[in-house]
């Protein structure tokens, strides 16, 4: 069983499914919850997870009845299918509830959490909660294992798949030609998030910043990359911007745009690591609902929200949060990068150094995660196992 309810988790689950099939053979079967990427790997989802891509404690409270229903449906699927193990990917709120429900369905089912909650940043008590709920943690950050092992949870550092080059199909020169852009024309790439709430809160300030920068630099091309699950929402918002951006939607065009861009304006999240991998300097923005932000300020234990900044222990990439995530502020940050090639070069070098810290010496994170799952299966063979 694999469960993932967010875009990044869906991609992670799909890659893990491919790696597990390579190790366990074509007879392995996947059940659970996932999006389009996992569907392409043969998983028939119990429900469409898009409605559960929730950000913010207060949004989560409003969605609680839906979450409970989806948890019950996932547990019922496990009861019917009797999986050999369950891998619960990211999505803390959903995953911890599913773990408890699965334990009630089958106390002997091995439960594996893939991607740790960010206890280094906030809510350290979650380490103890997770240790009581699952049997194994696969951590993507090298600084995670000590925090969870201290709580009694066996933890394996498997590395972050976002740190592995995935340039297949990415060609910045071809993208420029197809979009009618000169080889030396500056490009601002805008990435306003992969969740509906993120796009709703960031589309306006990101559009304002892009428009201000384009007015100052008339030769600037603005490209907006829309994540798969929010394509229509992003496209509708971006078409209303005065700067008349170019909208790209395919994963290949998104990867090519990251490598073609002179600089980027990005929503905080996995995409910031992908931009660093592509060698693109960036400005990071994020907004939460007012009550959620007030709560977060009380809970946060770190001044950084971007992983490359966490790894470097400094603001390698500028972060503009909440009220500071406004068009004029973002435009000034972007202009400082666009007007100064040396500044862009220095930021790219610092981003690359932070990536090396984050890699922790691992070259195949998905393979390491699959090996850990296979190890759990081997240690706890189940009578129902078909592999």
C-alpha positions in Angstrom: 0.0 0.0 0.0 1.2 3.5 -1.0 -0.5 6.7 0.1 0.2 10.2 -1.2 -2.2 13.1 -1.3 0.0 16.0 -2.5 1.7 16.6 -5.9 5.2 16.1 -4.5 4.2 13.0 -2.7 2.5 11.6 -5.9 5.8 12.0 -7.8 7.7 10.4 -4.9 5.2 7.5 -4.8 5.4 6.9 -8.5 9.2 6.8 -8.4 9.1 4.4 -5.4 6.7 2.1 -7.2 9.0 1.9 -10.2 12.0 1.1 -8.0 10.0 -1.5 -6.0 8.8 -3.2 -9.1 12.4 -3.5 -10.3 13.3 -5.2 -7.1 10.2 -7.3 -6.4 9.4 -8.3 -10.0 6.3 -7.7 -12.2 4.0 -9.6 -9.8 4.1 -6.8 -7.2 0.7 -4.9 -7.0 0.1 -1.5 -5.6 -3.0 -0.3 -3.8 -3.7 2.9 -1.9 -4.1 6.6 -2.6 -2.3 8.6 -5.2 -2.6 11.1 -8.0 -1.9 10.9 -11.8 1.8 10.0 -11.5 1.0 7.0 -9.3 -1.9 6.0 -11.6 0.6 5.8 -14.4 2.5 3.2 -12.4 -0.6 1.1 -12.0 -2.1 2.3 -8.7 -5.9 2.6 -8.7 -6.5 5.2 -6.1 -9.3 4.7 -3.5 -10.3 8.4 -4.2 -9.0 11.5 -5.9 -6.5 13.0 -3.4 -6.6 16.6 -4.8 -9.2 17.7 -2.2 -6.8 16.7 0.6 -3.9 18.9 -0.5 -4.5 21.1 2.6 -2.2 23.9 3.9 -2.7 25.6 7.2 -4.1 24.4 10.5 -7.4 26.3 10.1 -8.0 24.9 6.6 -7.3 21.5 8.0 -9.9 22.0 10.8 -12.5 23.0 8.2 -11.7 19.9 6.1 -11.7 17.5 9.1 -14.9 15.7 8.2 -13.6 15.0 4.7 -10.2 13.8 6.1 -12.0 11.4 8.5 -14.0 9.9 5.6 -10.9 9.5 3.4 -9.0 7.9 6.3 -11.9 5.4 6.8 -11.9 4.6 3.0 -8.1 4.0 3.1 -8.5 1.7 6.1 -11.3 -0.2 4.4 -9.1 -0.7 1.3 -6.4 -2.2 3.5 -9.0 -4.5 5.1 -10.1 -5.8 1.7 -6.7 -6.0 0.1 -4.5 -7.1 3.0 -1.3 -5.5 1.8 2.1 -6.8 2.9 3.3 -3.3 4.0 2.1 0.3 3.9 4.2 3.3 2.9 2.7 6.6 4.0 4.3 9.4 2.0 4.7 12.9 3.5 1.3 14.7 4.3 1.6 14.6 8.1 -2.0 15.2 9.0 -3.4 12.5 6.7 -0.6 10.0 7.2 -0.7 9.9 11.0 -4.4 9.4 11.0 -4.1 6.6 8.4 -1.3 5.0 10.4 -3.5 4.8 13.5 -6.5 3.5 11.4 -4.3 0.8 9.7 -3.0 -0.3 13.1 -6.6 -1.0 14.2 -7.3 -2.9 11.0 -4.2 -5.1 11.2 -1.8 -4.7 14.2 0.9 -6.7 12.4 1.0 -4.7 9.2 4.4 -3.0 8.8 3.9 0.7 8.6 6.6 2.9 7.0 6.6 6.7 7.0 8.4 8.2 4.0 9.5 11.8 4.6 9.7 13.0 8.2 7.6 15.8 9.6 9.8 18.9 10.0 10.4 18.6 13.7 13.7 20.5 13.2 11.5 23.5 12.4 8.5 23.2 14.6 6.5 20.8 16.9 9.2 18.5 18.1 6.6 16.4 19.9 5.7 14.9 16.6 8.8 12.7 16.8 7.3 10.8 19.7 3.8 10.7 18.1 5.3 9.2 15.0 7.4 6.7 16.9 4.2 5.4 18.5 2.3 5.2 15.2 4.7 3.5 12.7 7.5 0.9 12.6 10.1 2.7 10.4 10.9 6.1 9.1 12.6 6.9 5.8 14.1 10.3 6.2 15.2 12.5 3.2 17.3 14.9 5.3 20.6 13.9 7.0 19.6 16.0 10.1 16.4 14.0 10.7 17.6 10.5 12.0 19.0 11.7 15.4 15.7 13.6 16.2 13.5 10.5 15.6 15.9 7.8 16.9 16.0 9.7 20.2 12.2 9.2 20.3 12.7 5.4 19.7 11.8 5.3 16.0 14.1 3.2 13.7 15.1 5.7 11.0 17.0 5.3 7.7 18.4 8.3 5.9 17.6 7.6 2.2 18.3 11.0 0.7 16.2 13.6 -1.1 15.2 12.6 -4.7 14.9 16.3 -5.6 18.7 16.4 -5.4 19.2 14.0 -8.3 19.5 15.4 -11.8 16.3 14.8 -13.8 17.1 16.6 -16.9 15.7 14.0 -19.3 13.6 15.8 -21.9 14.8 19.2 -20.7 16.4 21.4 -23.4 16.5 25.1 -22.7 17.7 26.0 -26.2 14.8 24.2 -27.9 12.4 25.8 -25.5 13.7 29.3 -26.3 13.4 28.6 -30.0 9.9 27.2 -29.7 8.7 30.2 -27.6 10.3 32.7 -30.0 12.9 33.9 -27.5 16.5 35.0 -28.4 19.3 32.9 -27.0 20.5 35.8 -24.8 17.0 37.2 -23.9 16.6 37.4 -20.1 13.8 35.2 -18.6 12.0 35.4 -15.3 10.4 32.1 -14.4 7.5 32.3 -12.0 6.3 29.3 -10.0 3.3 30.1 -7.9 2.8 26.8 -6.1 1.3 23.3 -6.5 -1.7 23.7 -4.2 -4.9 25.7 -4.8 -4.4 27.8 -1.6 -0.9 28.7 -2.6 -1.9 29.8 -6.0 -4.8 31.8 -4.6 -2.6 33.7 -2.2 0.5 34.1 -4.4 -0.8 34.7 -7.9 -1.5 38.4 -7.2 1.8 39.5 -5.5 3.8 37.3 -7.9 2.0 38.8 -10.9 2.5 42.3 -9.5 6.3 41.7 -9.1 6.6 40.2 -12.5 4.8 43.1 -14.1 6.9 45.7 -12.2 10.1 44.0 -13.3 9.0 43.6 -16.9 8.1 47.3 -17.1 11.6 48.2 -15.9 13.2 45.6 -18.3 11.0 45.6 -21.5 13.2 42.8 -23.1 12.4 40.5 -20.2 10.4 37.4 -21.0 8.1 36.1 -18.2 7.4 32.4 -18.2 4.9 30.9 -15.7 5.3 27.1 -15.0 2.0 25.6 -13.9 2.1 22.4 -11.7 0.0 19.6 -13.1 -2.7 19.6 -10.4 -3.4 23.4 -10.6 -2.8 24.0 -14.3 -6.2 25.6 -15.0 -6.1 27.8 -11.9 -2.5 29.0 -12.6 -3.2 29.7 -16.3 -6.4 31.6 -15.5 -4.6 33.8 -12.9 -1.5 34.4 -15.1 -3.5 35.4 -18.2 -4.8 38.4 -16.2 -1.3 39.8 -15.5 -0.4 42.9 -17.4 3.0 41.5 -18.3 1.4 38.9 -20.6 3.4 35.9 -19.5 4.1 32.7 -21.4 2.5 29.7 -19.7 4.1 26.3 -19.8 2.4 23.2 -18.4 4.3 20.0 -19.3 6.9 18.6 -16.9 9.5 18.7 -19.7 8.8 22.4 -20.4 8.9 23.2 -16.7 12.4 21.5 -16.4 13.6 23.3 -19.6 12.4 26.6 -18.3 14.3 26.2 -15.0 17.5 25.7 -17.0 16.7 28.5 -19.4 15.7 31.1 -16.8 17.9 34.0 -15.8 16.2 34.1 -12.4 13.1 32.8 -10.7 10.3 33.8 -8.4 9.1 30.7 -6.6 6.7 29.5 -4.0 8.5 27.9 -1.0 8.6 24.1 -1.4 10.2 21.3 -3.4 10.5 23.5 -6.4 13.2 25.7 -4.7 15.5 22.7 -4.5 14.7 21.9 -8.2 15.7 25.4 -9.1 18.9 25.2 -7.2 19.7 21.9 -9.0 19.1 23.7 -12.3 21.5 26.5 -11.4 18.9 29.2 -11.3 19.1 32.0 -8.7 15.7 32.7 -7.0 13.6 34.8 -4.7 11.2 32.8 -2.5 7.8 33.9 -1.4 5.0 32.5 0.7 1.8 33.5 2.3 -0.5 31.7 4.8 -3.9 32.6 6.1 -3.6 35.3 8.9 -4.6 32.9 11.8 -2.4 30.1 10.5 0.6 32.5 10.2 0.1 33.8 13.7 0.1 30.2 15.0 3.2 29.3 12.9 5.1 32.2 14.3 4.6 30.8 17.8 5.7 27.3 16.8 8.6 27.9 14.4 12.1 27.0 15.7 14.1 28.2 12.7 14.3 31.6 10.8 14.4 29.7 7.4 11.6 28.1 5.4 13.7 27.1 2.3 15.8 24.0 2.6 18.9 25.4 0.9 18.8 28.2 3.5 18.4 25.6 6.3 21.3 23.6 5.0 23.5 26.7 4.6 22.3 28.2 7.9 21.9 31.6 6.2 19.7 33.3 3.6 21.3 32.1 0.4 18.0 32.8 -1.4 15.9 35.8 -0.2 12.7 34.7 1.6 9.7 37.1 1.7 6.9 35.8 3.9 3.4 37.1 4.6 3.2 40.9 4.4 6.7 41.1 2.9 5.5 38.8 0.1 4.3 41.8 -1.8 4.8 42.9 -5.4 7.1 45.9 -4.7 9.3 44.0 -2.3 9.6 41.0 -4.6 10.3 43.2 -7.6 13.2 44.9 -5.8 14.7 41.6 -4.8 14.4 40.3 -8.4 15.8 43.5 -9.9 18.8 43.3 -7.6 19.6 39.9 -9.1 18.7 40.7 -12.7 20.8 43.9 -12.7 23.9 42.2 -11.2 25.4 39.1 -13.0 28.0 38.7 -10.2 25.3 38.6 -7.6 23.5 35.9 -9.6 26.7 33.9 -10.0 27.5 34.1 -6.2 24.0 33.0 -5.3 24.1 30.0 -7.7 27.5 29.0 -6.1 26.1 29.2 -2.6 23.0 27.2 -3.7 25.2 24.5 -5.1 27.2 24.3 -1.9 24.0 23.9 0.1 22.9 21.1 -2.2 26.1 19.2 -1.5 25.4 19.4 2.2 21.8 18.2 1.6 22.9 15.2 -0.5 24.8 13.6 2.4 26.8 11.5 0.0 23.8 9.5 -1.4 23.4 9.2 -5.2 20.2 7.1 -5.5 17.6 8.2 -3.0 14.7 6.4 -4.5 16.7 3.2 -4.8 17.8 3.6 -1.1 14.1 4.0 -0.1 13.1 1.0 -2.1 15.8 -1.1 -0.5 14.6 -0.1 2.9 11.1 -1.1 2.1 12.3 -4.5 0.7 14.3 -5.0 3.9 11.1 -4.4 6.0 9.2 -6.9 3.9 12.0 -9.5 4.2 12.1 -9.1 8.0 8.4 -9.4 8.4 7.1 -12.0 5.8 3.4 -12.1 5.7 1.2 -15.1 5.0 -0.7 -13.1 2.3 2.5 -12.1 0.5 2.6 -12.7 -3.2 6.2 -11.7 -3.7 
